[in-house]
Amino acid sequence: MVALPSLSPPPPRPSPSPATPRRRPPPPPPPHATPSHRVRSRPATVVSAASGVTDGYHSTIRSLNSRGRHVPRKSLGQNYMLNSKVNEELVAAAGVEEGDVVLEIGPGTGSLTAALLDAGATVFAVEKDKHMATLVNDRFGSTEQLKIIEEDITKFNVRSHLLPFLEEKSHHTRKYAKVVSNLPFNVSTEVVKLLLPMGDVFSVMVLLLQDETALRFADASIQTPEYRPINVFVNFYSEPEYKFKVERTNFFPQPKVDGAVISFKLKNSGDYPPVNSAFNGKRKMLRKSLQHLCSSSEIEAALANIGLPVTLTLPVLARFSPVVARPSGFSCNNSGDGSSSSPTGHCRWAHIHPAPGKISTPIQLIHPHLVHVVAYKNPHYAATDQSPLSPPLRFSIRRRRPNQSPRGGGDLGFPRPRPRRLSPRRRPLLPSSIPGGLRRVACPKMRPVFCGNLDYDARQSEIERLFSKYGRVERVDMKSGPDYLNVNYQNIGQVHIRDIMEHLCSSWMMDWALPFLPEPRSSLVHLQELRVHPGICSLGNNHLVNDALLLRSALHPPLRCTLLPRFAFVYMEDERDADEAIHRLDRIEFGRKGRRLRVEWTKEDRSGGRRGNSKRSPNNTRPTKTLFVINFDPINTRTRDLERHFDQYGKISNVRIRRNFAFVQYELQEDATKALEGTNGSTLMDRVISVEYALRDDDEKRNGYSPERRGRDRSPDRRDYRGRSASPYGRGRERGSPDYGRGRERGSPDYGRGGDRGSPDYHRGASPQGGNKGDERGSPPNNYDRERREASPGYDGPRRSTLAGALTVDCRPLAAVANCTVK
Ligand SMILES: C[S@@+](CC[C@H](N)C(=O)[O-])C[C@H]1O[C@@H](n2cnc3c(N)ncnc32)[C@H](O)[C@@H]1O
C-alpha cells in the first residue's frame, strides 16, 4: 500500500495512519454556492452549507491523510468536494431513492458516495486512481451496496459491466440506472459524449462540472457563436438543465474556476444521425463541407429547393437566415418526438423538407440563425422524408417570377435591381410596337470610319456634328453602350454565371432582349450552368449604362467593373472626306472628359476585306500543334499538372502557363487534335477546363516550359500579372509573333477583344476596342456585326464549352438589332 502524502508541505517521514499533517493548509474561506446572474435560465438555487463545510473539509483532509502522504493530482482533476450540502443537492437533483442503481465516476474520498449510499442507492463506482479506489473501499468496507472498479471511465465499457449489475440489483425488473458524479473537469465532455447516448441504460445524469462547460451544454443559444456541434449532440440525446453554480471555494484543492451542477434527462433517441459539423471550415461552401454525407449535387439540389444559394457558406447562411428562413408557425422542438419545446423556448431545429421527390437527402438547418447545418443520409429518413427533428419549417419565400433563376436569389439578400420606369423616349422599341414586326435589312455598302474611345454618354448628334466638318455624313452608327462591361472576377473566388444572368434577366433589358436572340437561345441556359473562374469576364450589355451599374451593385459580392467606352461607325458620303476626317480627328481630345478619339478606317470596308496586317482568323478552328487552355485553377495549377493532364495524348514539346491561361504544344499536330478532343471540358484539379487550338504554334520555345526544364515550373509571368510578358505571345503584332489573345500592354488575356492585334478571337469576332486600356491605337473592329454573329459563342450552341463560352455572357444580338434599319 502506498502511503498517502500529506497535503502541504510533505512531512519528512510518512506517518502512520491516521495522520495529521504537520502544517495544515490554511482553511478555505467558507464555501457557499451562489445563484448565478450570468444566465437568465439558471434557477436561483442556493446551496448554503456552511455548517457542513468544516466537517467536510476536515473529513477530506482526514481521509486524504489517513494513509499517509497523498497529494491530490491535478491531472486526474482531483478537486474534492468539501461541502456535504452540495453532495446532497446532487443526490436530490438526480432524484436518487431507495433501490436505485447509480453510476458514480471518480468517488475520490467517497464524500458523494456516502450521500448516495445514505439515500439508499446501490453505487457502481469507477475510479481511475487506485489509491482513491482503495481508500473508498476501506472507507465503506464490504457492503453489498457498493461496487468499486478501478478503471478509467473513458476506456471503460459501461454497458457490458453495468447492465448485468443493474439487472442483478433491480432483481431483473426493467429499471434505468442513474449517473451522479463530481466529475474531474478535464473529462467532462468525453463522459457526456460517452454516456448521453445510453438512454436505454440511464434515465438521468447529474454532473458537477466546470461552470462554463455546464453553461455551454445547457444554455448555449443557437443565436450565439457558442452554439457548437456538441449542443446539437446534447440536445438530440437529452434535455439538459443547468441546476446551480458551485463556487470554487467548495473544493479542495481550490480550482481556478467555479463548478456547476447540470442534469441531463436522457432521451432514448435511437441512432444519432450522421451529423456533420459544418462548423469546421466555416468558410467552406456547404456543398463541400457536407460532401462526405451526400454528393455535392444533392446538397446543391437541397439548398436550391429551399431557396438558398448553392454556393452557401455558413457565415453567409447566417446572414441570410432572417430573410430567408423566418419560420411561420414553427413550433419549437428538439425532443425528437415533434412535440416538446426547447428549454429556453427558442426554436432549435428547423427541418427543411425539400420538395417531395426532389431529393432523398433532406438537409436540416438549425434555426433561427441557421448557424449549423446537418445533413441526413439515413435510409429511413430518406424513405419517409421524416426526421426526428420534425415538424418541418415553413419558409416564406417569395414566388419566383418565370424569368427568375430557380435559385430565387432575390430572396437571399441580393438586392434585386428595381425595374426602372423609363421615359417614353428611352423605352426600348418592342417588337410588338413595330407595325409588321421587326425586319432586318442589309446595311448598304459604305465606307465606315471607326470612331472609338468615346464617352459613355457620347451622343450620335455630337459625332455627326464633328465629322460633318469634313464632309457629308450619311449616318452614324453608335454602338450602343456600354458595349462591354468588363468584370474582374479576381479576388472573389468562384461565381456562378447564373448569378450574373439572374440579375441580367431580372431587368427589363433582358426580358426585352431574349426574343431577339438567335437560335439556339439555349446558349443562355448553357451559360447558366457554367462557372466563371477568376479572370476577366466580359459582359455584353448593349443597352444602358445603368444596367451594367445595377448589375455591378446587385452581384454579391460586389464586383469590380470597368465600363468600356463607346464607339461608333461613321458613314461618310465621300471617301476623301472620310480620309480627311480621319487625318484631322484621330487622337484629338473629345467629349466632356477629353478622351482621345481613335479614328481610323474600319479595315474590311476600306479594303474590301481584311487588311494585310490582320492576322486574326475569324475563329480558331484551324488545327495547330499548340492548344490554348483556360479555366484551370490559376493559383494552384502548375505546368507539371498540365503536362500530366495532357501528356497521355502525345509528346509535349512545351507547356507554358500565363496568368490564367496556358499553352500546351505537342510535337505532332495530330496529337494536339487528340488532346483537344480528350481534354476540352475535362476536369483538372476540380475545374472544368476549356481547350482550343491556339492560333499559332509556339515553336520558339523561348521562356516556355518544356519537360526537359522541369525545374522552372512557374513562368515568371504568373508572378507579375501586369508585367510585360517575355513570351513571344505577349508582344503583340509588332513582333510578328503569335499573340494568343493578350492585350499588348497589359500582358493579360483579352478575350474577345482581339481586333487586329493578332490575338485569337475566341468566337467573339472583332469587338470594340475603343476603351481597351493600354491599347489606345488598337485596330478597329472588322466587320463587327457579321463576325459577332458568326463567331460568338453565345450563338454557337455546339461550341458553348469553349473558352469564350465559359467566360462570356453576351447580348450582342441586341447590337445587331440596333444596327439594322427598320422598315
Ligand atoms: C473531482 S474528484 C471528485 C471526487 C469525489 N467524488 C468528491 O466529490 O470529492 C474526481 C475524481 O475522479 C477520479 N478520476 C479522474 N479521472 C478519472 C477517470 N478517467 N476515470 C475515473 N475516475 C477518474 C479522480 O481520481 C478523483 O477521485
The ligand as an SDF file (V2000), in Angstrom:
LIG
                    3D

 27 29  0  0  0  0  0  0  0  0999 V2000
  -13.3090   15.9290   -8.7140 C   0  0  0  0  0  0  0  0  0  0  0  0
  -12.7820   14.4800   -7.9310 S   0  0  0  0  0  0  0  0  0  0  0  0
  -14.2400   14.0190   -7.1800 C   0  0  0  0  0  0  0  0  0  0  0  0
  -14.0060   13.1990   -6.0020 C   0  0  0  0  0  0  0  0  0  0  0  0
  -15.2210   12.9550   -5.1400 C   0  0  0  0  0  0  0  0  0  0  0  0
  -16.2600   12.3680   -5.9130 N   0  0  0  0  0  0  0  0  0  0  0  0
  -15.6800   14.2090   -4.4910 C   0  0  0  0  0  0  0  0  0  0  0  0
  -16.7740   14.6410   -4.8110 O   0  0  0  0  0  0  0  0  0  0  0  0
  -14.9750   14.7280   -3.6790 O   0  0  0  0  0  0  0  0  0  0  0  0
  -12.6480   13.4320   -9.2940 C   0  0  0  0  0  0  0  0  0  0  0  0
  -12.3200   12.0070   -9.0410 C   0  0  0  0  0  0  0  0  0  0  0  0
  -12.3650   11.3260  -10.2590 O   0  0  0  0  0  0  0  0  0  0  0  0
  -11.2190   10.4970  -10.3590 C   0  0  0  0  0  0  0  0  0  0  0  0
  -10.9100   10.3880  -11.7910 N   0  0  0  0  0  0  0  0  0  0  0  0
  -10.1720   11.2310  -12.5420 C   0  0  0  0  0  0  0  0  0  0  0  0
  -10.1520   10.8270  -13.8040 N   0  0  0  0  0  0  0  0  0  0  0  0
  -10.8770    9.6850  -13.8720 C   0  0  0  0  0  0  0  0  0  0  0  0
  -11.2050    8.7960  -14.9130 C   0  0  0  0  0  0  0  0  0  0  0  0
  -10.7790    8.9810  -16.1600 N   0  0  0  0  0  0  0  0  0  0  0  0
  -11.9660    7.7320  -14.6410 N   0  0  0  0  0  0  0  0  0  0  0  0
  -12.4170    7.5420  -13.4000 C   0  0  0  0  0  0  0  0  0  0  0  0
  -12.1260    8.3590  -12.3830 N   0  0  0  0  0  0  0  0  0  0  0  0
  -11.3660    9.4120  -12.5840 C   0  0  0  0  0  0  0  0  0  0  0  0
  -10.1520   11.2030   -9.6020 C   0  0  0  0  0  0  0  0  0  0  0  0
   -9.1570   10.3030   -9.1760 O   0  0  0  0  0  0  0  0  0  0  0  0
  -10.9560   11.7830   -8.4810 C   0  0  0  0  0  0  0  0  0  0  0  0
  -11.0070   10.8800   -7.4510 O   0  0  0  0  0  0  0  0  0  0  0  0
  1  2  1  0
  2  3  1  0
  2 10  1  0
  3  4  1  0
  4  5  1  0
  5  6  1  0
  5  7  1  0
  7  8  2  0
  7  9  1  0
 10 11  1  0
 11 12  1  0
 11 26  1  0
 12 13  1  0
 13 14  1  0
 13 24  1  0
 14 15  1  0
 14 23  1  0
 15 16  2  0
 16 17  1  0
 17 18  1  0
 17 23  2  0
 18 19  1  0
 18 20  2  0
 20 21  1  0
 21 22  2  0
 22 23  1  0
 24 25  1  0
 24 26  1  0
 26 27  1  0
M  CHG  2   2   1   9  -1
M  END
$$$$
